[in-house]
Amino acid sequence: MANESAGNNGVFSDLLTAVGDLAQQATDMAGSAVKTATDVVQPVGNAAVQLCTTTINSATQIVESVTKSITTALTPKP
């Protein structure tokens, strides 16, 4: 009977080790997935910020140009 008990302990130990290994692998995979998602999203975010900045700068230049043209047209000529 002592041998049966010792054999069962080995089986349960192996089972718990296997479950623990699977849990660790799942945790590692989840962490890797989060890192991968972050690595993908960051360049897209940077590109979006750059696009917005470029668009705003272009719009500002257009407004300045139109304002200058209007001012030049309205200025009396000697």
Contact map, one row per residue, 1 for C-alpha under 8 A:
111110000000000000000000000000000000000000000000000000000000000000000000000000
111111000000000000000000000000000000000000000000000000000000000000000000000000
111111100000000000000000000000000000000000000000000000000000000000000000000000
111111110000000000000000000000000000000000000000000000000000000000000000000000
111111111000000000000000000000000000000000000000000000000000000000000000000000
011111111100000000000000000000000000000000000000000000000000000000000000000000
001111111110000000000000000000000000000000000000000000000000000000000000000000
000111111111000000000000000000000000000000000000000000000000000000000000000000
000011111111100000000000000000000000000000000000000000000000000000000000000000
000001111111110000000000000000000000000000000000000000000000000000000000000000
000000111111111000000000000000000000000000000000000000000000000000000000000000
000000011111111100000000000000000000000000000000000000000000000000000000000000
000000001111111110000000000000000000000000000000000000000000000000000000000000
000000000111111111000000000000000000000000000000000000000000000000000000000000
000000000011111111100000000000000000000000000000000000000000000000000000000000
000000000001111111110000000000000000000000000000000000000000000000000000000000
000000000000111111111000000000000000000000000000000000000000000000000000000000
000000000000011111111100000000000000000000000000000000000000000000000000000000
000000000000001111111110000000000000000000000000000000000000000000000000000000
000000000000000111111111000000000000000000000000000000000000000000000000000000
000000000000000011111111100000000000000000000000000000000000000000000000000000
000000000000000001111111110000000000000000000000000000000000000000000000000000
000000000000000000111111111000000000000000000000000000000000000000000000000000
000000000000000000011111111100000000000000000000000000000000000000000000000000
000000000000000000001111111110000000000000000000000000000000000000000000000000
000000000000000000000111111111000000000000000000000000000000000000000000000000
000000000000000000000011111111100000000000000000000000000000000000000000000000
000000000000000000000001111111110000000000000000000000000000000000000000000000
000000000000000000000000111111111000000000000000000000000000000000000000000000
000000000000000000000000011111111100000000000000000000000000000000000000000000
000000000000000000000000001111111110000000000000000000000000000000000000000000
000000000000000000000000000111111111000000000000000000000000000000000000000000
000000000000000000000000000011111111100000000000000000000000000000000000000000
000000000000000000000000000001111111110000000000000000000000000000000000000000
000000000000000000000000000000111111111000000000000000000000000000000000000000
000000000000000000000000000000011111111100000000000000000000000000000000000000
000000000000000000000000000000001111111110000000000000000000000000000000000000
000000000000000000000000000000000111111111000000000000000000000000000000000000
000000000000000000000000000000000011111111100000000000000000000000000000000000
000000000000000000000000000000000001111111110000000000000000000000000000000000
000000000000000000000000000000000000111111111000000000000000000000000000000000
000000000000000000000000000000000000011111111100000000000000000000000000000000
000000000000000000000000000000000000001111111110000000000000000000000000000000
000000000000000000000000000000000000000111111111000000000000000000000000000000
000000000000000000000000000000000000000011111111100000000000000000000000000000
000000000000000000000000000000000000000001111111110000000000000000000000000000
000000000000000000000000000000000000000000111111111000000000000000000000000000
000000000000000000000000000000000000000000011111111100000000000000000000000000
000000000000000000000000000000000000000000001111111110000000000000000000000000
000000000000000000000000000000000000000000000111111111000000000000000000000000
000000000000000000000000000000000000000000000011111111100000000000000000000000
000000000000000000000000000000000000000000000001111111110000000000000000000000
000000000000000000000000000000000000000000000000111111111000000000000000000000
000000000000000000000000000000000000000000000000011111111100000000000000000000
000000000000000000000000000000000000000000000000001111111110000000000000000000
000000000000000000000000000000000000000000000000000111111111000000000000000000
000000000000000000000000000000000000000000000000000011111111100000000000000000
000000000000000000000000000000000000000000000000000001111111110000000000000000
000000000000000000000000000000000000000000000000000000111111111000000000000000
000000000000000000000000000000000000000000000000000000011111111100000000000000
000000000000000000000000000000000000000000000000000000001111111110000000000000
000000000000000000000000000000000000000000000000000000000111111111000000000000
000000000000000000000000000000000000000000000000000000000011111111100000000000
000000000000000000000000000000000000000000000000000000000001111111110000000000
000000000000000000000000000000000000000000000000000000000000111111111000000000
000000000000000000000000000000000000000000000000000000000000011111111100000000
000000000000000000000000000000000000000000000000000000000000001111111110000000
000000000000000000000000000000000000000000000000000000000000000111111111000000
000000000000000000000000000000000000000000000000000000000000000011111111100000
000000000000000000000000000000000000000000000000000000000000000001111111110000
000000000000000000000000000000000000000000000000000000000000000000111111111000
000000000000000000000000000000000000000000000000000000000000000000011111111000
000000000000000000000000000000000000000000000000000000000000000000001111111100
000000000000000000000000000000000000000000000000000000000000000000000111111100
000000000000000000000000000000000000000000000000000000000000000000000011111110
000000000000000000000000000000000000000000000000000000000000000000000000111111
000000000000000000000000000000000000000000000000000000000000000000000000001111
000000000000000000000000000000000000000000000000000000000000000000000000000111
